[in-house]
Amino acid sequence: MRGILVVVILLIVVFFAVPMVSEGTTNTCQALEKHDVSNAATNIAGSSTGVVHNVINSVGQAGATGDVASTTASTDHPDSPTPVTCTYYYWKDLI
């Protein structure tokens, strides 16, 4: 029983920690926005390298505060905690 509890706790920690660590933030909604900006820059530039990608990504990353993702998450899912919703959408986009 104790082993199952440890596994569940580790899964919860990984669920929330991976987005924040991989995007370099302390907020799951900001991690979601930064991930979305990166994807948009890649889609616009046609690749994940080059001057166009770097400029779009840099400007977008600077403006990614997490406010838009937080507002969208709380509007779309008012009964769910915002960090949980942002983290869910981050993982949904990855998978």
N, CA, C and O atoms as a GROMACS GRO file, in nm:
protein
  380
    1MET      N    1   0.082  -0.119   0.000
    1MET     CA    2   0.000   0.000   0.000
    1MET      C    3   0.087   0.126   0.000
    1MET      O    4   0.058   0.223  -0.070
    2ARG      N    5   0.192   0.122   0.079
    2ARG     CA    6   0.280   0.239   0.088
    2ARG      C    7   0.352   0.264  -0.045
    2ARG      O    8   0.372   0.378  -0.084
    3GLY      N    9   0.389   0.157  -0.113
    3GLY     CA   10   0.456   0.168  -0.242
    3GLY      C   11   0.366   0.232  -0.346
    3GLY      O   12   0.411   0.312  -0.428
    4ILE      N   13   0.239   0.197  -0.344
    4ILE     CA   14   0.142   0.256  -0.439
    4ILE      C   15   0.128   0.405  -0.412
    4ILE      O   16   0.121   0.485  -0.505
    5LEU      N   17   0.123   0.441  -0.286
    5LEU     CA   18   0.111   0.582  -0.249
    5LEU      C   19   0.232   0.662  -0.298
    5LEU      O   20   0.217   0.773  -0.348
    6VAL      N   21   0.350   0.606  -0.283
    6VAL     CA   22   0.472   0.673  -0.330
    6VAL      C   23   0.469   0.692  -0.481
    6VAL      O   24   0.507   0.797  -0.532
    7VAL      N   25   0.424   0.590  -0.552
    7VAL     CA   26   0.415   0.599  -0.698
    7VAL      C   27   0.315   0.706  -0.741
    7VAL      O   28   0.343   0.784  -0.832
    8VAL      N   29   0.201   0.711  -0.675
    8VAL     CA   30   0.099   0.812  -0.707
    8VAL      C   31   0.153   0.952  -0.681
    8VAL      O   32   0.133   1.042  -0.762
    9ILE      N   33   0.221   0.971  -0.571
    9ILE     CA   34   0.278   1.103  -0.538
    9ILE      C   35   0.384   1.141  -0.641
    9ILE      O   36   0.389   1.256  -0.684
   10LEU      N   37   0.468   1.048  -0.680
   10LEU     CA   38   0.570   1.076  -0.782
   10LEU      C   39   0.507   1.112  -0.916
   10LEU      O   40   0.556   1.203  -0.985
   11LEU      N   41   0.401   1.043  -0.954
   11LEU     CA   42   0.333   1.075  -1.080
   11LEU      C   43   0.273   1.216  -1.077
   11LEU      O   44   0.277   1.288  -1.177
   12ILE      N   45   0.217   1.254  -0.964
   12ILE     CA   46   0.160   1.389  -0.949
   12ILE      C   47   0.270   1.494  -0.958
   12ILE      O   48   0.253   1.596  -1.024
   13VAL      N   49   0.382   1.470  -0.892
   13VAL     CA   50   0.494   1.565  -0.897
   13VAL      C   51   0.546   1.578  -1.039
   13VAL      O   52   0.571   1.689  -1.086
   14VAL      N   53   0.563   1.467  -1.109
   14VAL     CA   54   0.612   1.470  -1.247
   14VAL      C   55   0.511   1.541  -1.336
   14VAL      O   56   0.550   1.618  -1.423
   15PHE      N   57   0.381   1.516  -1.316
   15PHE     CA   58   0.276   1.579  -1.396
   15PHE      C   59   0.288   1.731  -1.394
   15PHE      O   60   0.272   1.796  -1.497
   16PHE      N   61   0.316   1.788  -1.277
   16PHE     CA   62   0.326   1.934  -1.264
   16PHE      C   63   0.468   1.986  -1.289
   16PHE      O   64   0.484   2.098  -1.339
   17ALA      N   65   0.569   1.910  -1.255
   17ALA     CA   66   0.707   1.960  -1.262
   17ALA      C   67   0.762   1.963  -1.405
   17ALA      O   68   0.834   2.057  -1.440
   18VAL      N   69   0.732   1.865  -1.485
   18VAL     CA   70   0.790   1.858  -1.620
   18VAL      C   71   0.759   1.982  -1.703
   18VAL      O   72   0.852   2.038  -1.763
   19PRO      N   73   0.634   2.029  -1.711
   19PRO     CA   74   0.609   2.150  -1.790
   19PRO      C   75   0.688   2.271  -1.741
   19PRO      O   76   0.744   2.346  -1.821
   20MET      N   77   0.692   2.289  -1.610
   20MET     CA   78   0.762   2.406  -1.555
   20MET      C   79   0.912   2.396  -1.577
   20MET      O   80   0.976   2.496  -1.611
   21VAL      N   81   0.970   2.280  -1.557
   21VAL     CA   82   1.114   2.263  -1.575
   21VAL      C   83   1.151   2.275  -1.722
   21VAL      O   84   1.250   2.340  -1.756
   22SER      N   85   1.074   2.212  -1.810
   22SER     CA   86   1.111   2.214  -1.952
   22SER      C   87   1.096   2.352  -2.014
   22SER      O   88   1.165   2.384  -2.111
   23GLU      N   89   1.006   2.435  -1.961
   23GLU     CA   90   0.987   2.570  -2.015
   23GLU      C   91   1.057   2.676  -1.932
   23GLU      O   92   1.057   2.794  -1.969
   24GLY      N   93   1.116   2.638  -1.819
   24GLY     CA   94   1.191   2.732  -1.736
   24GLY      C   95   1.104   2.832  -1.663
   24GLY      O   96   1.138   2.950  -1.654
   25THR      N   97   0.991   2.786  -1.611
   25THR     CA   98   0.899   2.874  -1.539
   25THR      C   99   0.867   2.817  -1.402
   25THR      O  100   0.906   2.706  -1.368
   26THR      N  101   0.796   2.895  -1.325
   26THR     CA  102   0.746   2.847  -1.196
   26THR      C  103   0.594   2.846  -1.194
   26THR      O  104   0.532   2.839  -1.088
   27ASN      N  105   0.535   2.852  -1.311
   27ASN     CA  106   0.390   2.861  -1.325
   27ASN      C  107   0.348   2.772  -1.442
   27ASN      O  108   0.403   2.786  -1.552
   28THR      N  109   0.253   2.683  -1.421
   28THR     CA  110   0.213   2.591  -1.528
   28THR      C  111   0.144   2.662  -1.643
   28THR      O  112   0.156   2.620  -1.758
   29CYS      N  113   0.071   2.769  -1.615
   29CYS     CA  114   0.004   2.842  -1.723
   29CYS      C  115   0.106   2.918  -1.808
   29CYS      O  116   0.090   2.929  -1.929
   30GLN      N  117   0.209   2.969  -1.746
   30GLN     CA  118   0.315   3.034  -1.823
   30GLN      C  119   0.390   2.930  -1.907
   30GLN      O  120   0.430   2.959  -2.020
   31ALA      N  121   0.410   2.812  -1.853
   31ALA     CA  122   0.475   2.704  -1.929
   31ALA      C  123   0.391   2.669  -2.052
   31ALA      O  124   0.446   2.648  -2.160
   32LEU      N  125   0.260   2.664  -2.035
   32LEU     CA  126   0.171   2.636  -2.148
   32LEU      C  127   0.182   2.744  -2.254
   32LEU      O  128   0.192   2.714  -2.373
   33GLU      N  129   0.182   2.870  -2.213
   33GLU     CA  130   0.194   2.980  -2.310
   33GLU      C  131   0.328   2.976  -2.382
   33GLU      O  132   0.332   2.996  -2.504
   34LYS      N  133   0.435   2.951  -2.310
   34LYS     CA  134   0.567   2.945  -2.373
   34LYS      C  135   0.574   2.830  -2.474
   34LYS      O  136   0.633   2.844  -2.580
   35HIS      N  137   0.514   2.720  -2.440
   35HIS     CA  138   0.509   2.605  -2.531
   35HIS      C  139   0.428   2.640  -2.656
   35HIS      O  140   0.468   2.609  -2.768
   36ASP      N  141   0.315   2.706  -2.637
   36ASP     CA  142   0.232   2.747  -2.750
   36ASP      C  143   0.305   2.847  -2.840
   36ASP      O  144   0.295   2.840  -2.962
   37VAL      N  145   0.378   2.940  -2.780
   37VAL     CA  146   0.455   3.038  -2.858
   37VAL      C  147   0.561   2.967  -2.941
   37VAL      O  148   0.581   2.999  -3.058
   38SER      N  149   0.629   2.872  -2.882
   38SER     CA  150   0.732   2.796  -2.953
   38SER      C  151   0.672   2.722  -3.072
   38SER      O  152   0.728   2.722  -3.181
   39ASN      N  153   0.557   2.659  -3.050
   39ASN     CA  154   0.490   2.587  -3.158
   39ASN      C  155   0.444   2.682  -3.268
   39ASN      O  156   0.458   2.652  -3.386
   40ALA      N  157   0.391   2.797  -3.230
   40ALA     CA  158   0.346   2.895  -3.329
   40ALA      C  159   0.463   2.948  -3.410
   40ALA      O  160   0.452   2.964  -3.532
   41ALA      N  161   0.574   2.976  -3.345
   41ALA     CA  162   0.693   3.024  -3.416
   41ALA      C  163   0.743   2.921  -3.516
   41ALA      O  164   0.783   2.955  -3.626
   42THR      N  165   0.741   2.795  -3.477
   42THR     CA  166   0.782   2.688  -3.567
   42THR      C  167   0.687   2.677  -3.686
   42THR      O  168   0.731   2.660  -3.799
   43ASN      N  169   0.557   2.686  -3.660
   43ASN     CA  170   0.458   2.678  -3.768
   43ASN      C  171   0.471   2.795  -3.865
   43ASN      O  172   0.461   2.776  -3.986
   44ILE      N  173   0.493   2.914  -3.814
   44ILE     CA  174   0.504   3.032  -3.899
   44ILE      C  175   0.633   3.028  -3.981
   44ILE      O  176   0.631   3.055  -4.101
   45ALA      N  177   0.744   2.995  -3.916
   45ALA     CA  178   0.874   2.996  -3.984
   45ALA      C  179   0.896   2.873  -4.070
   45ALA      O  180   0.979   2.875  -4.162
   46GLY      N  181   0.823   2.767  -4.043
   46GLY     CA  182   0.840   2.646  -4.120
   46GLY      C  183   0.948   2.553  -4.067
   46GLY      O  184   0.965   2.442  -4.118
   47SER      N  185   1.021   2.596  -3.968
   47SER     CA  186   1.122   2.512  -3.903
   47SER      C  187   1.149   2.569  -3.764
   47SER      O  188   1.103   2.678  -3.729
   48SER      N  189   1.224   2.494  -3.686
   48SER     CA  190   1.255   2.541  -3.550
   48SER      C  191   1.391   2.610  -3.543
   48SER      O  192   1.447   2.625  -3.434
   49THR      N  193   1.443   2.651  -3.656
   49THR     CA  194   1.569   2.725  -3.660
   49THR      C  195   1.555   2.841  -3.756
   49THR      O  196   1.457   2.850  -3.831
   50GLY      N  197   1.651   2.928  -3.754
   50GLY     CA  198   1.652   3.040  -3.848
   50GLY      C  199   1.615   3.171  -3.781
   50GLY      O  200   1.566   3.174  -3.668
   51VAL      N  201   1.640   3.278  -3.852
   51VAL     CA  202   1.620   3.413  -3.800
   51VAL      C  203   1.472   3.440  -3.774
   51VAL      O  204   1.437   3.495  -3.669
   52VAL      N  205   1.386   3.403  -3.867
   52VAL     CA  206   1.242   3.430  -3.851
   52VAL      C  207   1.189   3.360  -3.727
   52VAL      O  208   1.118   3.420  -3.647
   53HIS      N  209   1.222   3.233  -3.712
   53HIS     CA  210   1.178   3.158  -3.594
   53HIS      C  211   1.231   3.221  -3.467
   53HIS      O  212   1.156   3.238  -3.370
   54ASN      N  213   1.358   3.256  -3.466
   54ASN     CA  214   1.419   3.312  -3.346
   54ASN      C  215   1.356   3.444  -3.305
   54ASN      O  216   1.335   3.469  -3.186
   55VAL      N  217   1.326   3.530  -3.402
   55VAL     CA  218   1.264   3.660  -3.370
   55VAL      C  219   1.123   3.640  -3.316
   55VAL      O  220   1.087   3.696  -3.213
   56ILE      N  221   1.043   3.561  -3.387
   56ILE     CA  222   0.905   3.536  -3.342
   56ILE      C  223   0.904   3.471  -3.205
   56ILE      O  224   0.828   3.510  -3.117
   57ASN      N  225   0.990   3.372  -3.186
   57ASN     CA  226   0.996   3.301  -3.058
   57ASN      C  227   1.042   3.393  -2.946
   57ASN      O  228   0.985   3.389  -2.836
   58SER      N  229   1.143   3.475  -2.970
   58SER     CA  230   1.194   3.565  -2.865
   58SER      C  231   1.088   3.666  -2.822
   58SER      O  232   1.069   3.689  -2.703
   59VAL      N  233   1.021   3.726  -2.920
   59VAL     CA  234   0.918   3.825  -2.887
   59VAL      C  235   0.803   3.758  -2.813
   59VAL      O  236   0.754   3.810  -2.713
   60GLY      N  237   0.761   3.644  -2.862
   60GLY     CA  238   0.651   3.572  -2.797
   60GLY      C  239   0.685   3.525  -2.657
   60GLY      O  240   0.603   3.535  -2.566
   61GLN      N  241   0.806   3.473  -2.640
   61GLN     CA  242   0.848   3.425  -2.508
   61GLN      C  243   0.852   3.539  -2.406
   61GLN      O  244   0.820   3.521  -2.289
   62ALA      N  245   0.893   3.656  -2.452
   62ALA     CA  246   0.900   3.771  -2.362
   62ALA      C  247   0.761   3.813  -2.314
   62ALA      O  248   0.745   3.862  -2.203
   63GLY      N  249   0.662   3.793  -2.398
   63GLY     CA  250   0.525   3.832  -2.362
   63GLY      C  251   0.443   3.722  -2.297
   63GLY      O  252   0.330   3.746  -2.256
   64ALA      N  253   0.498   3.602  -2.286
   64ALA     CA  254   0.425   3.489  -2.230
   64ALA      C  255   0.429   3.494  -2.077
   64ALA      O  256   0.522   3.443  -2.015
   65THR      N  257   0.328   3.556  -2.019
   65THR     CA  258   0.323   3.569  -1.873
   65THR      C  259   0.236   3.463  -1.807
   65THR      O  260   0.244   3.443  -1.685
   66GLY      N  261   0.154   3.397  -1.885
   66GLY     CA  262   0.064   3.296  -1.830
   66GLY      C  263  -0.075   3.349  -1.807
   66GLY      O  264  -0.166   3.273  -1.773
   67ASP      N  265  -0.095   3.480  -1.824
   67ASP     CA  266  -0.226   3.540  -1.798
   67ASP      C  267  -0.333   3.493  -1.896
   67ASP      O  268  -0.446   3.464  -1.857
   68VAL      N  269  -0.296   3.484  -2.023
   68VAL     CA  270  -0.394   3.442  -2.125
   68VAL      C  271  -0.434   3.297  -2.102
   68VAL      O  272  -0.553   3.265  -2.104
   69ALA      N  273  -0.337   3.210  -2.080
   69ALA     CA  274  -0.367   3.068  -2.056
   69ALA      C  275  -0.448   3.051  -1.928
   69ALA      O  276  -0.539   2.968  -1.922
   70SER      N  277  -0.415   3.128  -1.827
   70SER     CA  278  -0.487   3.120  -1.700
   70SER      C  279  -0.632   3.163  -1.716
   70SER      O  280  -0.723   3.097  -1.665
   71THR      N  281  -0.654   3.273  -1.787
   71THR     CA  282  -0.790   3.321  -1.810
   71THR      C  283  -0.870   3.222  -1.894
   71THR      O  284  -0.985   3.194  -1.864
   72THR      N  285  -0.807   3.171  -1.999
   72THR     CA  286  -0.875   3.073  -2.084
   72THR      C  287  -0.910   2.947  -2.007
   72THR      O  288  -1.020   2.894  -2.020
   73ALA      N  289  -0.817   2.900  -1.926
   73ALA     CA  290  -0.841   2.778  -1.848
   73ALA      C  291  -0.954   2.797  -1.748
   73ALA      O  292  -1.039   2.710  -1.732
   74SER      N  293  -0.955   2.911  -1.680
   74SER     CA  294  -1.060   2.933  -1.580
   74SER      C  295  -1.196   2.958  -1.644
   74SER      O  296  -1.299   2.929  -1.584
   75THR      N  297  -1.197   3.012  -1.766
   75THR     CA  298  -1.323   3.034  -1.837
   75THR      C  299  -1.378   2.902  -1.893
   75THR      O  300  -1.497   2.874  -1.881
   76ASP      N  301  -1.289   2.823  -1.954
   76ASP     CA  302  -1.333   2.697  -2.014
   76ASP      C  303  -1.369   2.590  -1.912
   76ASP      O  304  -1.458   2.509  -1.936
   77HIS      N  305  -1.299   2.591  -1.799
   77HIS     CA  306  -1.321   2.489  -1.696
   77HIS      C  307  -1.331   2.556  -1.559
   77HIS      O  308  -1.237   2.548  -1.480
   78PRO      N  309  -1.442   2.622  -1.530
   78PRO     CA  310  -1.453   2.698  -1.404
   78PRO      C  311  -1.449   2.612  -1.278
   78PRO      O  312  -1.418   2.663  -1.170
   79ASP      N  313  -1.480   2.484  -1.290
   79ASP     CA  314  -1.483   2.398  -1.171
   79ASP      C  315  -1.350   2.329  -1.143
   79ASP      O  316  -1.336   2.259  -1.043
   80SER      N  317  -1.254   2.348  -1.230
   80SER     CA  318  -1.123   2.284  -1.215
   80SER      C  319  -1.019   2.389  -1.177
   80SER      O  320  -1.023   2.501  -1.228
   81PRO      N  321  -0.927   2.355  -1.088
   81PRO     CA  322  -0.821   2.451  -1.055
   81PRO      C  323  -0.740   2.487  -1.180
   81PRO      O  324  -0.706   2.400  -1.260
   82THR      N  325  -0.710   2.614  -1.196
   82THR     CA  326  -0.641   2.663  -1.315
   82THR      C  327  -0.507   2.593  -1.340
   82THR      O  328  -0.480   2.557  -1.455
   83PRO      N  329  -0.421   2.573  -1.239
   83PRO     CA  330  -0.294   2.504  -1.267
   83PRO      C  331  -0.314   2.362  -1.320
   83PRO      O  332  -0.236   2.316  -1.404
   84VAL      N  333  -0.416   2.294  -1.273
   84VAL     CA  334  -0.443   2.159  -1.322
   84VAL      C  335  -0.485   2.163  -1.469
   84VAL      O  336  -0.439   2.082  -1.549
   85THR      N  337  -0.572   2.258  -1.504
   85THR     CA  338  -0.618   2.271  -1.641
   85THR      C  339  -0.503   2.308  -1.735
   85THR      O  340  -0.490   2.250  -1.842
   86CYS      N  341  -0.419   2.403  -1.695
   86CYS     CA  342  -0.305   2.442  -1.778
   86CYS      C  343  -0.210   2.325  -1.798
   86CYS      O  344  -0.159   2.303  -1.908
   87THR      N  345  -0.185   2.250  -1.692
   87THR     CA  346  -0.095   2.135  -1.702
   87THR      C  347  -0.156   2.028  -1.792
   87THR      O  348  -0.084   1.967  -1.871
   88TYR      N  349  -0.284   2.005  -1.780
   88TYR     CA  350  -0.352   1.908  -1.866
   88TYR      C  351  -0.337   1.946  -2.013
   88TYR      O  352  -0.305   1.861  -2.096
   89TYR      N  353  -0.360   2.073  -2.046
   89TYR     CA  354  -0.348   2.116  -2.185
   89TYR      C  355  -0.204   2.111  -2.235
   89TYR      O  356  -0.180   2.086  -2.354
   90TYR      N  357  -0.109   2.134  -2.147
   90TYR     CA  358   0.032   2.121  -2.186
   90TYR      C  359   0.061   1.977  -2.228
   90TYR      O  360   0.118   1.953  -2.334
   91TRP      N  361   0.022   1.882  -2.144
   91TRP     CA  362   0.044   1.740  -2.174
   91TRP      C  363  -0.036   1.697  -2.296
   91TRP      O  364   0.011   1.618  -2.378
   92LYS      N  365  -0.158   1.747  -2.308
   92LYS     CA  366  -0.242   1.712  -2.423
   92LYS      C  367  -0.175   1.756  -2.553
   92LYS      O  368  -0.183   1.685  -2.654
   93ASP      N  369  -0.112   1.870  -2.552
   93ASP     CA  370  -0.044   1.920  -2.670
   93ASP      C  371   0.081   1.836  -2.702
   93ASP      O  372   0.115   1.819  -2.819
   94LEU      N  373   0.147   1.785  -2.601
   94LEU     CA  374   0.266   1.703  -2.623
   94LEU      C  375   0.231   1.564  -2.678
   94LEU      O  376   0.304   1.508  -2.760
   95ILE      N  377   0.121   1.512  -2.632
   95ILE     CA  378   0.085   1.372  -2.668
   95ILE      C  379  -0.009   1.368  -2.781
   95ILE      O  380  -0.050   1.261  -2.824
   0.00000   0.00000   0.00000
